[in-house]
């Protein structure tokens, strides 16, 4: 054993543990710690979903949480569902037999994505007897409202007065790919939404439905009230009641109340009996 004597610089080492082994162990420990500190950042990057994978209500639980289900005895509510490519080929017969009478199907996102299951979902719901419509997941940071309305109308988002087709819906909510408000100011977001709505009406003759959550609408539009007069509201809130609505709307037309309902997950309630669903379809 080497000892340190006064006036010398001879290092002290333990038997069988040469100094180079200690240094090697320390280096390994530093490498492990470095890896641990870098993992959260890497995980955060991998958490960003691929473009095209967004769907109605994708950000609701993360931002607003969830509570209980609405009571079964709510007056004059008609059950509906919303689906996207995540549900694949849907068993529409089972949904119809369970009491579902209307549906919305994701058609498009941005100007770069079309739902590959759209035909089965849109046609299948119609064939079984449901009143159905299409929705567009908005990405205001990738293209203008006008361009996205055109893309939607050209790829499944149209409307016909056949008593079975609901007006197209604009899904405007938290950005799953980045900044919650897509990098836009509140006034810029209002302008983008207005451009989409105006172009959609010019293309189809119908006012589009707006799907949103009150908290997102407040954050990203400043709780703008100017669309309420003509635009039906589809509110997102996973709880026992629809809660406070965005400014200007005195009532909601539709309410997405859960993402964990039977068969397809996302379930909705129309604020009225079946004949009101037909009335919205007919315009």
C-alpha positions as CSV (number, residue, x, y, z in Angstrom):
1,X,0.0,0.0,0.0
2,X,1.4,3.4,-0.9
3,X,1.1,6.0,1.8
4,X,1.4,9.7,1.7
5,X,4.3,11.0,3.8
6,X,4.8,14.5,4.8
7,X,6.5,16.5,2.2
8,X,5.8,14.1,-0.7
9,X,3.3,13.9,-3.5
10,X,2.8,10.2,-3.6
11,X,-0.9,9.4,-4.0
12,X,-2.8,7.1,-1.6
13,X,-4.5,4.1,-3.3
14,X,-6.5,1.2,-1.9
15,X,-5.3,-2.3,-2.3
16,X,-6.4,-3.9,-5.6
17,X,-8.0,-0.6,-6.7
18,X,-5.5,1.1,-9.0
19,X,-6.2,4.8,-9.7
20,X,-7.0,4.2,-13.3
21,X,-9.9,1.9,-12.4
22,X,-11.4,4.7,-10.3
23,X,-11.1,7.1,-13.2
24,X,-12.7,4.7,-15.6
25,X,-15.7,4.2,-13.2
26,X,-16.0,8.0,-12.8
27,X,-16.1,8.4,-16.6
28,X,-18.8,5.7,-17.0
29,X,-20.9,7.5,-14.3
30,X,-20.6,10.8,-16.1
31,X,-21.6,9.2,-19.4
32,X,-24.7,7.6,-17.8
33,X,-25.7,10.9,-16.2
34,X,-25.2,12.7,-19.5
35,X,-27.5,10.2,-21.2
36,X,-30.2,10.6,-18.5
37,X,-30.2,14.4,-18.9
38,X,-30.5,14.2,-22.7
39,X,-33.4,11.7,-22.7
40,X,-36.2,14.0,-21.8
41,X,-35.4,16.3,-24.8
42,X,-35.3,13.3,-27.1
43,X,-38.6,12.0,-25.8
44,X,-40.2,15.4,-26.2
45,X,-39.2,15.5,-29.9
46,X,-40.6,12.0,-30.5
47,X,-43.9,12.9,-28.8
48,X,-44.8,15.2,-31.8
49,X,-47.1,13.1,-33.9
50,X,-46.7,12.8,-37.7
51,X,-48.6,15.3,-39.9
52,X,-52.0,14.0,-40.8
53,X,-52.6,12.0,-37.6
54,X,-54.6,14.8,-35.8
55,X,-58.2,14.2,-35.0
56,X,-61.2,15.9,-33.3
57,X,-60.6,16.4,-29.6
58,X,-57.0,15.4,-29.8
59,X,-55.9,18.0,-27.2
60,X,-59.0,18.1,-24.9
61,X,-57.8,15.8,-22.1
62,X,-54.3,17.2,-22.0
63,X,-55.4,20.8,-21.8
64,X,-58.9,20.7,-20.1
65,X,-58.9,17.3,-18.4
66,X,-62.0,15.1,-18.1
67,X,-64.7,14.5,-15.6
68,X,-67.8,12.3,-15.5
69,X,-70.3,11.4,-18.2
70,X,-73.5,13.4,-18.7
71,X,-76.6,12.0,-17.0
72,X,-78.6,9.5,-19.1
73,X,-81.8,11.5,-18.7
74,X,-80.7,14.7,-20.4
75,X,-83.7,16.0,-22.4
76,X,-83.9,15.8,-26.2
77,X,-80.3,14.7,-27.0
78,X,-79.5,12.7,-30.1
79,X,-76.4,10.4,-29.9
80,X,-73.6,10.8,-32.5
81,X,-70.0,9.9,-33.1
82,X,-67.0,11.3,-34.8
83,X,-64.3,9.2,-36.5
84,X,-61.0,9.4,-38.3
85,X,-58.4,7.1,-39.8
86,X,-57.6,6.0,-36.2
87,X,-60.9,4.0,-36.1
88,X,-60.2,2.3,-39.4
89,X,-63.2,0.4,-40.9
90,X,-66.1,1.2,-38.6
91,X,-68.8,-1.2,-37.6
92,X,-71.7,1.1,-38.4
93,X,-74.3,-1.5,-37.9
94,X,-73.3,-1.9,-34.2
95,X,-73.3,1.8,-33.7
96,X,-76.7,2.2,-35.3
97,X,-78.1,-0.6,-33.1
98,X,-76.7,1.1,-30.0
99,X,-78.7,4.3,-30.8
100,X,-76.2,6.4,-32.7
101,X,-78.0,8.4,-35.4
102,X,-75.5,10.9,-36.8
103,X,-71.8,11.0,-37.4
104,X,-68.9,13.2,-38.6
105,X,-65.9,11.8,-40.5
106,X,-62.5,13.4,-40.8
107,X,-62.0,14.2,-44.5
108,X,-58.9,16.3,-44.6
109,X,-56.1,18.1,-42.7
110,X,-54.3,21.2,-43.9
111,X,-53.7,20.9,-47.6
112,X,-51.6,17.8,-47.4
113,X,-53.8,14.9,-46.0
114,X,-56.9,12.9,-46.9
115,X,-58.3,10.3,-44.7
116,X,-57.7,6.9,-46.4
117,X,-60.7,5.4,-44.6
118,X,-63.0,8.3,-45.6
119,X,-65.0,6.3,-48.2
120,X,-65.8,3.4,-45.9
121,X,-66.7,5.7,-43.0
122,X,-68.6,8.4,-44.9
123,X,-70.5,6.0,-47.2
124,X,-71.0,3.3,-44.5
125,X,-72.6,5.7,-42.0
126,X,-75.0,7.0,-44.8
127,X,-75.9,3.5,-45.9
128,X,-76.8,2.3,-42.4
129,X,-79.2,5.3,-42.2
130,X,-77.3,7.9,-40.3
131,X,-77.1,11.6,-41.1
132,X,-73.4,12.3,-41.5
133,X,-71.0,15.1,-42.4
134,X,-67.3,15.7,-42.9
135,X,-64.8,17.6,-40.9
136,X,-61.5,19.3,-41.6
137,X,-58.6,19.5,-39.1
138,X,-57.3,23.1,-39.4
139,X,-53.6,23.8,-39.4
140,X,-53.4,27.6,-39.8
141,X,-49.6,27.6,-39.8
142,X,-49.4,25.6,-43.1
143,X,-51.8,27.3,-45.5
144,X,-54.4,30.1,-45.7
145,X,-58.0,29.6,-44.5
146,X,-59.1,30.0,-48.1
147,X,-56.8,27.3,-49.4
148,X,-57.8,24.9,-46.7
149,X,-61.5,25.5,-47.3
150,X,-61.0,24.7,-51.0
151,X,-59.0,21.5,-50.2
152,X,-61.7,20.4,-47.8
153,X,-64.6,21.1,-50.3
154,X,-62.7,19.3,-53.0
155,X,-62.0,16.2,-50.9
156,X,-65.1,15.1,-49.2
157,X,-66.3,18.3,-47.4
158,X,-69.0,19.3,-49.8
159,X,-72.7,19.5,-49.0
160,X,-76.0,18.5,-50.8
161,X,-79.6,19.0,-49.7
162,X,-80.6,15.4,-49.4
163,X,-81.6,15.4,-45.8
164,X,-78.7,13.1,-44.9
165,X,-75.6,15.4,-45.3
166,X,-74.6,17.8,-42.5
167,X,-72.6,21.0,-43.3
168,X,-68.9,20.6,-43.1
169,X,-67.2,21.2,-39.7
170,X,-64.0,23.2,-39.0
171,X,-62.0,21.5,-36.3
172,X,-60.0,24.4,-34.8
173,X,-58.2,23.5,-31.6
174,X,-54.8,23.0,-30.0
175,X,-52.0,22.4,-32.4
176,X,-50.6,18.9,-31.8
177,X,-47.5,19.7,-33.9
178,X,-46.3,22.8,-32.1
179,X,-47.5,26.2,-30.6
180,X,-51.1,25.9,-29.4
181,X,-52.2,28.9,-31.5
182,X,-50.2,27.9,-34.5
183,X,-47.9,31.0,-34.1
184,X,-50.8,33.4,-34.8
185,X,-51.9,36.4,-32.9
186,X,-55.5,36.5,-31.7
187,X,-56.6,38.8,-34.5
188,X,-54.6,36.8,-37.0
189,X,-56.4,33.6,-35.9
190,X,-59.8,35.4,-36.2
191,X,-58.9,36.4,-39.8
192,X,-57.8,32.9,-40.7
193,X,-61.1,31.4,-39.4
194,X,-63.1,34.1,-41.2
195,X,-61.3,33.3,-44.5
196,X,-62.1,29.6,-44.1
197,X,-65.7,30.2,-43.3
198,X,-66.3,32.7,-46.1
199,X,-64.7,30.4,-48.7
200,X,-66.5,27.3,-47.5
201,X,-69.9,29.1,-47.7
202,X,-69.0,30.4,-51.2
203,X,-68.2,26.9,-52.3
204,X,-71.1,25.0,-50.7
205,X,-73.8,27.6,-49.8
206,X,-73.7,26.5,-46.2
207,X,-72.2,28.0,-43.0
208,X,-69.6,25.5,-41.7
209,X,-69.9,24.2,-38.1
210,X,-67.1,25.3,-35.7
211,X,-65.7,22.6,-33.4
212,X,-63.6,24.0,-30.6
213,X,-63.1,24.2,-26.8
214,X,-63.8,27.3,-24.9
215,X,-60.4,27.5,-23.3
216,X,-58.6,27.3,-26.7
217,X,-61.0,29.8,-28.2
218,X,-60.4,32.2,-25.4
219,X,-56.6,31.8,-25.6
220,X,-56.2,31.9,-29.4
221,X,-59.0,34.2,-30.6
222,X,-59.4,36.4,-27.5
223,X,-62.9,34.9,-27.0
224,X,-64.1,36.5,-30.3
225,X,-67.9,36.6,-30.6
226,X,-68.4,37.6,-34.2
227,X,-69.1,34.1,-35.7
228,X,-71.9,33.1,-33.4
229,X,-74.8,34.6,-35.3
230,X,-74.4,32.3,-38.3
231,X,-72.1,29.5,-37.3
232,X,-73.3,26.4,-35.4
233,X,-71.2,25.5,-32.4
234,X,-69.8,22.1,-31.7
235,X,-68.3,22.3,-28.2
236,X,-65.6,20.0,-26.8
237,X,-65.8,19.2,-23.1
238,X,-65.4,15.8,-21.5
239,X,-67.6,16.3,-18.5
240,X,-71.2,16.1,-17.2
241,X,-72.2,19.4,-18.8
242,X,-71.0,21.4,-21.8
243,X,-69.9,24.2,-19.4
244,X,-69.3,27.8,-20.3
245,X,-69.5,28.4,-24.1
246,X,-67.3,30.8,-26.1
247,X,-68.5,34.4,-26.3
248,X,-71.5,35.1,-28.5
249,X,-73.1,31.6,-28.5
250,X,-76.1,31.3,-26.2
251,X,-76.4,27.5,-26.9
252,X,-74.4,24.7,-28.5
253,X,-75.6,22.6,-31.4
254,X,-73.4,19.6,-30.7
255,X,-71.3,18.5,-27.8
256,X,-68.4,16.1,-27.8
257,X,-68.6,14.7,-24.3
258,X,-66.1,11.7,-24.2
259,X,-63.3,10.1,-26.1
260,X,-63.9,6.7,-24.4
261,X,-67.4,5.8,-25.5
262,X,-68.4,2.4,-26.9
263,X,-67.1,1.0,-30.2
264,X,-65.3,4.1,-31.6
265,X,-64.4,6.2,-28.6
266,X,-65.5,9.7,-29.5
267,X,-69.2,10.2,-28.7
268,X,-71.3,13.3,-29.1
269,X,-74.7,14.6,-28.3
270,X,-76.8,16.8,-30.6
271,X,-78.7,19.5,-28.7
272,X,-82.2,18.4,-29.8
273,X,-84.3,15.5,-31.1
274,X,-83.6,13.7,-34.3
275,X,-85.8,16.1,-36.3
276,X,-83.4,18.9,-35.4
277,X,-80.5,16.9,-36.8
278,X,-82.5,16.6,-40.1
279,X,-83.2,20.3,-40.0
280,X,-79.5,21.1,-39.8
281,X,-78.8,18.8,-42.7
282,X,-81.5,20.5,-44.8
283,X,-80.2,24.0,-44.0
